[in-house]
Amino acid sequence: MSVVTIERQETRPHIQLLEKEAIERETVYKSEGLNLWYGDTHALKDIHMAIRNKEVTAIIGPSGCGKSTYLKTLNRMVEQATNVKVKGKVWYRDKNIFDPTLKVEHLRTDVGMVFQKANPFPKSIYENIAYGPRIHGIRNKAILDEIVETSLRKAFIWDEVKDRLHDNAYRLSGGQQQRLCIARCLAIEPEVILMDEPTSALDPKSTLKIEELITTLKDDYAIIIVTHNMQQAARISDQTAFFYEGEIVEYGETKQIFEDPQDKRTYAYINGQFG
């Protein structure tokens, strides 16, 4: 049985160059010296990362490396955990998301979240989509009808549910429920969509539909997806970040990461030598 030695290499100049290139385009998120602890556990270590608009950014790495923690930090959902301490800055557009004057609910309106397991509300398909717009003060039925249809169309599910909008959402299949949750996210018109392993519980056919949907949505949104499926990252993402033990080992264009990784740890991981 071969033993893989994971060597630590300094790749900061490479990461900084990519960050500079991303900033010269349009950057929606920029992390500067981000560190996060759960109690005494140092979960994120000096994260520097710029994320571009209208691209899919994949975050890969073994379990427990900080992928989901980083994703949940971007909309401050990570603060729902106990004993969390954060240092550093995360800029969304031109605002530090940890600025006490920034309202979390405003951030989460701009930054939608899709979870690993579909979580529709125990309501009708229609009410799942209309819920967010109603919270934001929209009461006109004609406008709500339009939002519901538009959101379901964008999520590639309208034709499957248009004749059953008043059915309970729990009657949908797992893949349909996940696309419904994406439609619910789209209904509040976010700029960024965070996805935490959105296809890990789905069959291959449903996974393909979600991947096709993501590829279409990036024309209008910045999408950041955590995935354990490296083939998925290679298929749908423009940029890929490899996390390991709370650090970004390597971050760059997906083609380069998978075909010409600059760090031995990246090469070992994408070739299945650990993970």
VOROMAR-758827 format. One line per 10 residues: number of its first residue (from 1); for each residue x, y, z of N, C-alpha, C. Coordinates in nm, 3 decimals. Example, Ala and Ser with C-alpha at 12.3 -4.5 7.8 and 13.67 -1.06 7.14 Angstrom:
// VOROMAR-758827
1 = 1.319/-0.569/0.780/1.230/-0.450/0.780/1.320/-0.330/0.780; 1.285/-0.225/0.708/1.367/-0.106/0.714/1.290/0.003/0.787
This chain:
// VOROMAR-758827
1 = 0.085/-0.120/0.000/0.000/0.000/0.000/0.089/0.125/0.000; 0.072/0.210/-0.100/0.155/0.329/-0.110/0.109/0.434/-0.010; 0.205/0.511/0.037/0.177/0.619/0.131/0.204/0.750/0.060; 0.107/0.838/0.062/0.123/0.969/-0.002/0.172/1.069/0.101; 0.282/1.132/0.073/0.333/1.237/0.159/0.283/1.371/0.108; 0.210/1.441/0.190/0.154/1.570/0.151/0.252/1.679/0.192; 0.318/1.736/0.094/0.417/1.838/0.122/0.353/1.975/0.120; 0.394/2.059/0.212/0.345/2.196/0.217/0.431/2.281/0.125; 0.367/2.352/0.031/0.440/2.438/-0.059/0.381/2.577/-0.054; 0.463/2.677/-0.072/0.415/2.815/-0.071/0.372/2.854/-0.212
11 = 0.244/2.883/-0.229/0.191/2.918/-0.362/0.132/3.058/-0.363; 0.160/3.136/-0.261/0.097/3.267/-0.249/0.115/3.357/-0.371; 0.238/3.367/-0.434/0.251/3.454/-0.551/0.155/3.416/-0.663; 0.137/3.286/-0.684/0.045/3.240/-0.788/-0.098/3.283/-0.757; -0.138/3.267/-0.630/-0.273/3.305/-0.590/-0.292/3.456/-0.602; -0.191/3.533/-0.560/-0.203/3.678/-0.567/-0.216/3.725/-0.711; -0.144/3.662/-0.804/-0.153/3.700/-0.945/-0.294/3.676/-0.997; -0.352/3.563/-0.960/-0.488/3.533/-1.004/-0.588/3.629/-0.942; -0.564/3.667/-0.815/-0.653/3.763/-0.751/-0.648/3.898/-0.823; -0.527/3.940/-0.862/-0.513/4.068/-0.931/-0.590/4.064/-1.064
21 = -0.580/3.951/-1.136/-0.650/3.938/-1.262/-0.801/3.942/-1.240; -0.848/3.876/-1.133/-0.991/3.875/-1.105/-1.041/4.016/-1.071; -0.961/4.090/-0.993/-1.002/4.225/-0.955/-1.010/4.315/-1.077; -0.919/4.295/-1.175/-0.921/4.377/-1.295/-1.046/4.350/-1.379; -1.106/4.231/-1.364/-1.234/4.206/-1.426/-1.340/4.262/-1.330; -1.445/4.190/-1.304/-1.543/4.237/-1.205/-1.548/4.139/-1.090; -1.519/4.185/-0.972/-1.515/4.100/-0.854/-1.636/4.127/-0.767; -1.706/4.019/-0.729/-1.820/4.036/-0.638/-1.779/4.012/-0.493; -1.686/3.920/-0.473/-1.638/3.890/-0.338/-1.486/3.895/-0.335; -1.434/3.946/-0.226/-1.289/3.943/-0.205/-1.262/3.919/-0.057
31 = -1.193/3.809/-0.028/-1.155/3.777/0.110/-1.012/3.822/0.132; -0.989/3.890/0.244/-0.856/3.940/0.277/-0.816/3.894/0.416; -0.723/3.802/0.423/-0.673/3.755/0.553/-0.782/3.697/0.640; -0.874/3.623/0.580/-0.987/3.568/0.655/-0.942/3.449/0.740; -0.967/3.458/0.868/-0.942/3.348/0.961/-1.069/3.323/1.041; -1.098/3.197/1.068/-1.218/3.163/1.144/-1.188/3.046/1.236; -1.240/3.058/1.357/-1.225/2.952/1.457/-1.362/2.906/1.506; -1.376/2.774/1.524/-1.486/2.719/1.603/-1.425/2.682/1.738; -1.445/2.766/1.837/-1.377/2.742/1.964/-1.227/2.751/1.944; -1.155/2.642/1.974/-1.010/2.639/1.955/-0.968/2.584/1.819
41 = -1.065/2.541/1.741/-1.035/2.482/1.610/-1.022/2.590/1.504; -0.905/2.600/1.444/-0.877/2.701/1.342/-0.925/2.646/1.208; -1.047/2.682/1.167/-1.111/2.619/1.052/-1.073/2.683/0.919; -1.052/2.815/0.917/-1.008/2.887/0.797/-0.883/2.965/0.831; -0.780/2.953/0.747/-0.649/3.008/0.778/-0.603/3.104/0.668; -0.611/3.231/0.697/-0.554/3.334/0.610/-0.602/3.320/0.465; -0.732/3.322/0.448/-0.789/3.306/0.315/-0.785/3.437/0.238; -0.721/3.434/0.122/-0.720/3.546/0.027/-0.780/3.493/-0.102; -0.892/3.551/-0.144/-0.962/3.495/-0.260/-1.053/3.598/-0.322; -1.043/3.618/-0.452/-1.131/3.708/-0.525/-1.220/3.625/-0.617
51 = -1.349/3.653/-0.616/-1.447/3.575/-0.692/-1.516/3.665/-0.794; -1.517/3.622/-0.917/-1.568/3.702/-1.027/-1.718/3.689/-1.046; -1.775/3.791/-1.102/-1.917/3.790/-1.138/-1.938/3.708/-1.265; -2.058/3.650/-1.276/-2.102/3.577/-1.395/-2.005/3.465/-1.432; -1.955/3.398/-1.330/-1.874/3.278/-1.346/-1.914/3.178/-1.239; -1.881/3.052/-1.264/-1.899/2.948/-1.164/-1.763/2.922/-1.099; -1.758/2.940/-0.968/-1.637/2.911/-0.892/-1.662/2.787/-0.809; -1.581/2.683/-0.832/-1.595/2.558/-0.757/-1.494/2.555/-0.644; -1.536/2.503/-0.530/-1.447/2.484/-0.417/-1.440/2.334/-0.390; -1.322/2.279/-0.403/-1.302/2.135/-0.384/-1.204/2.112/-0.270
61 = -1.200/1.987/-0.222/-1.109/1.950/-0.115/-1.170/1.839/-0.031; -1.089/1.771/0.049/-1.140/1.660/0.131/-1.234/1.710/0.240; -1.306/1.618/0.299/-1.399/1.651/0.407/-1.324/1.719/0.522; -1.388/1.822/0.579/-1.330/1.889/0.694/-1.222/1.990/0.661; -1.211/2.028/0.533/-1.102/2.119/0.493/-1.143/2.266/0.498; -1.272/2.294/0.525/-1.316/2.433/0.536/-1.401/2.482/0.420; -1.435/2.395/0.328/-1.512/2.438/0.209/-1.646/2.498/0.247; -1.728/2.421/0.318/-1.862/2.467/0.354/-1.855/2.583/0.454; -1.755/2.580/0.541/-1.738/2.692/0.635/-1.714/2.822/0.558; -1.629/2.817/0.458/-1.603/2.937/0.378/-1.730/2.983/0.308
71 = -1.803/2.889/0.250/-1.926/2.924/0.178/-2.025/2.993/0.273; -2.042/2.937/0.392/-2.138/2.993/0.488/-2.089/3.124/0.549; -1.959/3.148/0.539/-1.908/3.277/0.585/-1.950/3.389/0.490; -1.963/3.357/0.362/-1.992/3.459/0.262/-2.128/3.525/0.281; -2.223/3.455/0.345/-2.350/3.521/0.379/-2.373/3.525/0.530; -2.265/3.502/0.603/-2.262/3.510/0.750/-2.352/3.407/0.817; -2.390/3.304/0.744/-2.467/3.197/0.806/-2.383/3.118/0.906; -2.252/3.124/0.889/-2.163/3.052/0.979/-2.179/3.101/1.123; -2.228/3.223/1.141/-2.243/3.279/1.274/-2.354/3.211/1.354; -2.433/3.126/1.288/-2.537/3.052/1.360/-2.476/2.942/1.446
81 = -2.353/2.902/1.417/-2.284/2.805/1.500/-2.237/2.873/1.629; -2.216/2.794/1.733/-2.175/2.851/1.862/-2.024/2.872/1.866; -1.983/2.972/1.942/-1.842/2.995/1.970/-1.758/3.016/1.844; -1.809/3.097/1.751/-1.737/3.128/1.628/-1.665/3.261/1.644; -1.539/3.264/1.601/-1.461/3.388/1.602/-1.404/3.410/1.463; -1.418/3.531/1.412/-1.372/3.564/1.277/-1.277/3.682/1.282; -1.168/3.673/1.206/-1.078/3.786/1.186/-1.054/3.802/1.037; -1.021/3.924/0.996/-1.000/3.951/0.855/-1.122/4.018/0.794; -1.119/4.033/0.664/-1.227/4.102/0.594/-1.278/4.018/0.477; -1.408/4.031/0.453/-1.469/3.977/0.331/-1.548/4.090/0.269
91 = -1.508/4.130/0.150/-1.575/4.239/0.080/-1.678/4.183/-0.016; -1.800/4.231/-0.004/-1.903/4.203/-0.105/-1.928/4.335/-0.177; -1.895/4.335/-0.305/-1.892/4.462/-0.378/-1.797/4.557/-0.303; -1.844/4.666/-0.251/-1.755/4.762/-0.185/-1.777/4.768/-0.034; -1.842/4.664/0.022/-1.872/4.667/0.165/-1.814/4.544/0.235; -1.755/4.568/0.352/-1.708/4.459/0.436/-1.830/4.395/0.502; -1.853/4.267/0.479/-1.976/4.204/0.529/-1.980/4.198/0.681; -1.867/4.218/0.747/-1.865/4.217/0.893/-1.883/4.356/0.953; -1.901/4.455/0.869/-1.926/4.591/0.916/-2.058/4.590/0.995; -2.058/4.639/1.119/-2.181/4.634/1.200/-2.298/4.713/1.142
101 = -2.270/4.804/1.048/-2.379/4.881/0.986/-2.445/4.805/0.872; -2.384/4.694/0.829/-2.443/4.614/0.721/-2.544/4.515/0.779; -2.667/4.524/0.736/-2.771/4.436/0.786/-2.761/4.299/0.719; -2.759/4.195/0.803/-2.743/4.060/0.751/-2.856/4.023/0.655; -2.978/4.067/0.686/-3.090/4.032/0.599/-3.074/4.093/0.460; -3.011/4.209/0.450/-2.986/4.268/0.319/-2.882/4.187/0.243; -2.777/4.143/0.315/-2.675/4.059/0.253/-2.736/3.931/0.199; -2.824/3.868/0.277/-2.881/3.739/0.236/-2.987/3.754/0.129; -3.034/3.876/0.107/-3.121/3.900/-0.009/-3.038/3.901/-0.136; -2.920/3.963/-0.128/-2.832/3.969/-0.245/-2.759/3.838/-0.270
111 = -2.742/3.759/-0.164/-2.663/3.636/-0.173/-2.751/3.518/-0.131; -2.804/3.447/-0.231/-2.892/3.334/-0.203/-2.813/3.208/-0.171; -2.881/3.112/-0.108/-2.813/2.989/-0.064/-2.897/2.867/-0.101; -2.832/2.767/-0.160/-2.895/2.639/-0.191/-2.816/2.532/-0.116; -2.887/2.450/-0.039/-2.820/2.357/0.051/-2.803/2.219/-0.012; -2.727/2.135/0.059/-2.699/2.000/0.013/-2.827/1.918/-0.003; -2.915/1.929/0.095/-3.043/1.858/0.090/-3.153/1.959/0.062; -3.236/1.928/-0.037/-3.346/2.018/-0.071/-3.432/2.043/0.053; -3.468/2.169/0.074/-3.544/2.205/0.194/-3.664/2.292/0.159; -3.757/2.240/0.076/-3.877/2.320/0.047/-3.959/2.343/0.172
121 = -4.034/2.453/0.174/-4.124/2.479/0.284/-4.243/2.382/0.274; -4.306/2.349/0.386/-4.425/2.261/0.382/-4.547/2.337/0.333; -4.535/2.389/0.213/-4.639/2.470/0.150/-4.652/2.424/0.005; -4.742/2.490/-0.067/-4.758/2.458/-0.208/-4.636/2.504/-0.287; -4.625/2.452/-0.410/-4.518/2.495/-0.499/-4.524/2.646/-0.518; -4.642/2.697/-0.542/-4.661/2.841/-0.563/-4.615/2.920/-0.441; -4.658/2.878/-0.323/-4.627/2.953/-0.202/-4.478/2.947/-0.167; -4.411/2.839/-0.206/-4.266/2.833/-0.186/-4.196/2.946/-0.259; -4.239/2.973/-0.382/-4.175/3.077/-0.462/-4.221/3.216/-0.419; -4.348/3.230/-0.386/-4.404/3.362/-0.353/-4.363/3.408/-0.213
131 = -4.315/3.318/-0.130/-4.284/3.352/0.009/-4.186/3.468/0.020; -4.073/3.458/-0.049/-3.970/3.562/-0.040/-4.019/3.697/-0.088; -4.078/3.704/-0.209/-4.131/3.833/-0.254/-4.234/3.893/-0.159; -4.318/3.808/-0.097/-4.415/3.860/0.001/-4.344/3.922/0.121; -4.239/3.856/0.168/-4.161/3.908/0.280/-4.106/4.047/0.245; -4.076/4.067/0.119/-4.021/4.195/0.073/-4.130/4.294/0.033; -4.254/4.261/0.067/-4.361/4.359/0.052/-4.445/4.351/-0.073; -4.423/4.251/-0.156/-4.504/4.238/-0.278/-4.633/4.164/-0.245; -4.745/4.226/-0.272/-4.875/4.167/-0.241/-4.963/4.149/-0.366; -4.933/4.220/-0.472/-5.013/4.216/-0.593/-5.006/4.076/-0.655
141 = -5.123/4.013/-0.673/-5.125/3.874/-0.721/-5.069/3.861/-0.862; -5.098/3.957/-0.948/-5.048/3.949/-1.085/-4.896/3.953/-1.087; -4.839/4.038/-1.002/-4.692/4.046/-0.994/-4.635/3.917/-0.936; -4.700/3.865/-0.831/-4.654/3.739/-0.772/-4.663/3.624/-0.872; -4.772/3.621/-0.948/-4.787/3.517/-1.051/-4.672/3.522/-1.151; -4.635/3.644/-1.189/-4.527/3.660/-1.286/-4.393/3.617/-1.227; -4.370/3.653/-1.101/-4.245/3.613/-1.035/-4.237/3.462/-1.023; -4.347/3.399/-0.986/-4.349/3.253/-0.970/-4.317/3.186/-1.103; -4.384/3.227/-1.209/-4.360/3.165/-1.339/-4.217/3.189/-1.388; -4.171/3.314/-1.377/-4.037/3.346/-1.424/-3.930/3.267/-1.348
151 = -3.946/3.258/-1.216/-3.848/3.187/-1.134/-3.847/3.038/-1.166; -3.964/2.980/-1.183/-3.972/2.838/-1.215/-3.917/2.810/-1.355; -3.938/2.902/-1.447/-3.882/2.885/-1.582/-3.729/2.891/-1.577; -3.676/2.988/-1.502/-3.531/3.001/-1.491/-3.469/2.877/-1.429; -3.544/2.809/-1.343/-3.494/2.689/-1.276/-3.525/2.561/-1.352; -3.571/2.574/-1.477/-3.596/2.458/-1.563/-3.699/2.361/-1.505; -3.802/2.416/-1.439/-3.900/2.324/-1.379/-4.043/2.366/-1.409; -4.064/2.478/-1.474/-4.199/2.528/-1.501/-4.285/2.426/-1.574; -4.236/2.368/-1.680/-4.316/2.275/-1.759/-4.357/2.152/-1.679; -4.281/2.118/-1.577/-4.311/2.000/-1.496/-4.414/2.028/-1.386
161 = -4.432/2.156/-1.350/-4.517/2.187/-1.235/-4.628/2.289/-1.266; -4.634/2.342/-1.386/-4.726/2.452/-1.415/-4.872/2.414/-1.393; -4.905/2.285/-1.402/-5.044/2.241/-1.381/-5.069/2.190/-1.239; -4.971/2.207/-1.152/-4.987/2.157/-1.015/-4.927/2.255/-0.914; -4.939/2.381/-0.942/-4.877/2.484/-0.858/-4.929/2.483/-0.714; -5.049/2.430/-0.693/-5.107/2.431/-0.559/-5.089/2.297/-0.487; -5.011/2.206/-0.549/-4.973/2.082/-0.481/-4.867/2.112/-0.376; -4.864/2.030/-0.272/-4.759/2.046/-0.172/-4.623/2.015/-0.235; -4.523/2.098/-0.205/-4.390/2.082/-0.264/-4.326/1.948/-0.228; -4.370/1.889/-0.116/-4.313/1.760/-0.076/-4.352/1.647/-0.171
171 = -4.448/1.670/-0.260/-4.488/1.568/-0.355/-4.395/1.562/-0.477; -4.303/1.657/-0.485/-4.206/1.657/-0.594/-4.094/1.556/-0.566; -4.027/1.512/-0.672/-3.912/1.425/-0.654/-3.796/1.504/-0.593; -3.692/1.433/-0.552/-3.578/1.500/-0.490/-3.514/1.602/-0.583; -3.495/1.564/-0.710/-3.435/1.656/-0.805/-3.525/1.776/-0.832; -3.655/1.753/-0.839/-3.749/1.863/-0.859/-3.751/1.956/-0.738; -3.744/1.898/-0.618/-3.741/1.981/-0.497/-3.617/2.071/-0.496; -3.504/2.017/-0.542/-3.383/2.099/-0.543/-3.395/2.214/-0.644; -3.454/2.186/-0.761/-3.474/2.294/-0.858/-3.578/2.394/-0.808; -3.676/2.346/-0.732/-3.773/2.437/-0.670/-3.701/2.530/-0.572
181 = -3.609/2.476/-0.494/-3.534/2.559/-0.399/-3.448/2.661/-0.472; -3.395/2.624/-0.587/-3.319/2.720/-0.667/-3.413/2.829/-0.718; -3.532/2.789/-0.764/-3.631/2.887/-0.810/-3.671/2.980/-0.696; -3.687/2.927/-0.576/-3.721/3.009/-0.459/-3.611/3.111/-0.431; -3.487/3.068/-0.450/-3.374/3.159/-0.434/-3.378/3.269/-0.540; -3.408/3.233/-0.664/-3.410/3.330/-0.774/-3.522/3.432/-0.759; -3.629/3.395/-0.689/-3.747/3.482/-0.678/-3.716/3.612/-0.605; -3.611/3.615/-0.523/-3.579/3.739/-0.452/-3.468/3.816/-0.522; -3.437/3.774/-0.644/-3.343/3.845/-0.732/-3.207/3.869/-0.667; -3.136/3.761/-0.633/-3.002/3.778/-0.576/-2.901/3.814/-0.686
191 = -2.781/3.850/-0.645/-2.671/3.869/-0.739/-2.576/3.749/-0.736; -2.572/3.681/-0.621/-2.481/3.569/-0.601/-2.563/3.450/-0.551; -2.527/3.330/-0.599/-2.592/3.208/-0.551/-2.484/3.116/-0.494; -2.498/3.083/-0.366/-2.409/2.989/-0.300/-2.473/2.851/-0.304; -2.396/2.749/-0.340/-2.450/2.612/-0.349/-2.358/2.517/-0.274; -2.412/2.453/-0.172/-2.334/2.362/-0.089/-2.366/2.218/-0.127; -2.287/2.162/-0.217/-2.306/2.025/-0.267/-2.451/2.000/-0.309; -2.504/2.078/-0.403/-2.647/2.071/-0.434/-2.692/1.944/-0.504; -2.599/1.862/-0.552/-2.639/1.740/-0.623/-2.595/1.612/-0.552; -2.538/1.624/-0.432/-2.480/1.506/-0.367/-2.584/1.400/-0.332
201 = -2.711/1.441/-0.316/-2.815/1.344/-0.280/-2.902/1.304/-0.400; -2.859/1.344/-0.521/-2.943/1.323/-0.639/-2.889/1.212/-0.729; -2.980/1.155/-0.808/-2.940/1.054/-0.906/-2.872/1.123/-1.025; -2.804/1.046/-1.113/-2.730/1.107/-1.224/-2.816/1.194/-1.316; -2.939/1.152/-1.343/-3.025/1.230/-1.432/-3.059/1.366/-1.371; -3.095/1.366/-1.244/-3.126/1.491/-1.176/-3.002/1.579/-1.161; -2.887/1.514/-1.138/-2.761/1.588/-1.129/-2.733/1.661/-1.259; -2.754/1.593/-1.372/-2.730/1.655/-1.503/-2.817/1.778/-1.523; -2.943/1.770/-1.480/-3.034/1.884/-1.496/-2.986/2.003/-1.413; -2.939/1.976/-1.291/-2.889/2.084/-1.206/-2.763/2.146/-1.268
211 = -2.675/2.062/-1.323/-2.554/2.113/-1.385/-2.586/2.199/-1.508; -2.682/2.155/-1.587/-2.724/2.235/-1.703/-2.782/2.368/-1.657; -2.857/2.364/-1.548/-2.917/2.485/-1.493/-2.808/2.582/-1.446; -2.709/2.530/-1.375/-2.600/2.614/-1.325/-2.527/2.682/-1.442; -2.501/2.605/-1.546/-2.431/2.660/-1.663/-2.510/2.774/-1.726; -2.643/2.764/-1.725/-2.727/2.869/-1.780/-2.733/2.990/-1.687; -2.745/2.965/-1.558/-2.761/3.074/-1.461/-2.638/3.164/-1.451; -2.521/3.112/-1.485/-2.402/3.195/-1.468/-2.400/3.314/-1.564; -2.487/3.315/-1.664/-2.497/3.432/-1.751/-2.548/3.554/-1.675; -2.617/3.529/-1.562/-2.677/3.639/-1.487/-2.631/3.649/-1.342
221 = -2.563/3.546/-1.292/-2.528/3.542/-1.150/-2.384/3.495/-1.131; -2.326/3.533/-1.018/-2.204/3.470/-0.971/-2.246/3.346/-0.892; -2.190/3.232/-0.925/-2.227/3.106/-0.857/-2.102/3.048/-0.793; -2.114/3.017/-0.665/-2.003/2.956/-0.591/-2.053/2.823/-0.539; -1.989/2.715/-0.581/-2.039/2.581/-0.550/-1.932/2.499/-0.480; -1.970/2.443/-0.366/-1.887/2.344/-0.298/-1.925/2.207/-0.351; -1.825/2.129/-0.392/-1.855/1.996/-0.444/-1.743/1.898/-0.408; -1.783/1.775/-0.377/-1.686/1.666/-0.361/-1.662/1.596/-0.495; -1.745/1.629/-0.593/-1.738/1.563/-0.724/-1.644/1.642/-0.814; -1.522/1.594/-0.828/-1.424/1.668/-0.906/-1.458/1.672/-1.054
231 = -1.523/1.564/-1.104/-1.567/1.567/-1.243/-1.670/1.676/-1.264; -1.756/1.696/-1.166/-1.855/1.803/-1.174/-1.786/1.939/-1.177; -1.690/1.959/-1.090/-1.616/2.086/-1.090/-1.552/2.110/-1.226; -1.492/2.007/-1.282/-1.426/2.021/-1.412/-1.526/2.052/-1.523; -1.647/1.997/-1.511/-1.748/2.018/-1.617/-1.808/2.157/-1.615; -1.838/2.211/-1.497/-1.926/2.328/-1.493/-1.860/2.457/-1.445; -1.739/2.449/-1.389/-1.683/2.571/-1.328/-1.583/2.641/-1.419; -1.569/2.770/-1.396/-1.469/2.851/-1.464/-1.342/2.863/-1.382; -1.360/2.874/-1.250/-1.248/2.884/-1.156/-1.264/2.775/-1.051; -1.151/2.724/-1.002/-1.154/2.622/-0.898/-1.054/2.657/-0.789
241 = -1.100/2.644/-0.665/-1.013/2.662/-0.549/-1.001/2.529/-0.476; -0.879/2.486/-0.450/-0.854/2.364/-0.375/-0.820/2.400/-0.231; -0.910/2.359/-0.140/-0.890/2.382/0.003/-0.830/2.257/0.067; -0.739/2.279/0.161/-0.682/2.166/0.235/-0.643/2.216/0.375; -0.699/2.152/0.476/-0.671/2.185/0.616/-0.692/2.334/0.645; -0.801/2.388/0.590/-0.839/2.525/0.620/-0.769/2.631/0.537; -0.683/2.591/0.445/-0.610/2.685/0.362/-0.646/2.669/0.215; -0.626/2.774/0.137/-0.633/2.760/-0.008/-0.495/2.718/-0.057; -0.486/2.598/-0.108/-0.359/2.549/-0.162/-0.336/2.608/-0.300; -0.444/2.609/-0.381/-0.429/2.656/-0.519/-0.563/2.707/-0.569
251 = -0.559/2.814/-0.645/-0.681/2.876/-0.696/-0.652/2.932/-0.834; -0.732/2.893/-0.932/-0.708/2.942/-1.067/-0.813/2.891/-1.164; -0.787/2.908/-1.292/-0.880/2.861/-1.393/-0.892/2.709/-1.384; -1.014/2.661/-1.397/-1.040/2.519/-1.377/-0.954/2.431/-1.466; -0.942/2.466/-1.592/-0.861/2.387/-1.685/-0.718/2.373/-1.635; -0.661/2.483/-1.587/-0.524/2.479/-1.537/-0.514/2.393/-1.411; -0.610/2.409/-1.319/-0.606/2.334/-1.194/-0.608/2.184/-1.221; -0.690/2.140/-1.315/-0.705/1.996/-1.339/-0.601/1.940/-1.434; -0.549/2.023/-1.524/-0.454/1.972/-1.622/-0.309/2.004/-1.589; -0.286/2.111/-1.514/-0.149/2.151/-1.485/-0.140/2.212/-1.345
261 = -0.175/2.136/-1.242/-0.170/2.192/-1.105/-0.028/2.230/-1.068; -0.016/2.339/-0.990/0.115/2.391/-0.955/0.165/2.340/-0.820; 0.080/2.272/-0.745/0.115/2.225/-0.611/0.098/2.073/-0.605; 0.192/2.006/-0.542/0.188/1.860/-0.535/0.063/1.810/-0.464; 0.015/1.887/-0.367/-0.105/1.846/-0.295/-0.227/1.850/-0.386; -0.235/1.951/-0.471/-0.346/1.958/-0.567/-0.341/1.838/-0.660; -0.223/1.808/-0.714/-0.207/1.695/-0.805/-0.249/1.565/-0.737; -0.204/1.547/-0.613/-0.237/1.424/-0.541/-0.387/1.412/-0.518; -0.452/1.522/-0.484/-0.596/1.516/-0.455/-0.677/1.487/-0.580; -0.651/1.559/-0.688/-0.734/1.540/-0.808/-0.707/1.406/-0.876
271 = -0.596/1.343/-0.839/-0.567/1.210/-0.893/-0.604/1.099/-0.795; -0.679/1.133/-0.692/-0.736/1.033/-0.603/-0.638/0.969/-0.507; -0.524/1.037/-0.480/-0.426/0.977/-0.393/-0.457/0.999/-0.245; -0.549/1.091/-0.217/-0.604/1.106/-0.082/-0.734/1.182/-0.096; -0.815/1.188/0.016/-0.937/1.266/0.007/-1.055/1.197/0.061
